[in-house]
């Protein structure tokens, strides 16, 4: 325990050095570019899936799904991880924190959901849809479900971007207990 200027004992906390100047701008750039890149990849895969859903030509559908699979295999996980890690660095290194403000906490939850979705569900779904399309076994229900999943993930990404701009809801009111000092 250390004493503060007010004489109240406080627990030692690890100090995370705040980001200022060029390092902060570099992390912001990485975060924005990776988030925009993630959204671009997601929208491209969504567009290719929509082409696969709406075309009557099996060759075009197969090509669209194969292209979507190549994009997903190459970019989904790295872009999502970069977006998530850069968001963590910015949250920990700026005044916004990770759970000081509702909007940042909401973005953290969305980031975790996107990371899990990209790592497990989305990438596998793209590969599965491409495989079913190549085998000629893709049903409209499978395709509609896939397009719906891609749409929800794109919407979550747009909500995260909106939260970054609007910064709604204010600060989370954490109740901190101040230790009682013993008087002699």
ABEGO torsion letter per residue (X at the ends): XBBBAAGBBBBBBBBBBBBBEAAAAAAAAAAAAAAAAAAAAAAAAAAAAAAAAABABAAAAAAAAAAAAAAAAAAAAAAAAAAAAAAAAAAAABAAEAAABAAAAAAAAAAAAAAAAAAAAAAAAAAAAAAAAAAGABBAAAAAAAAAAAAAAAAAAAAAAAAAAAGBGEBBBBBBBBBBBBBX
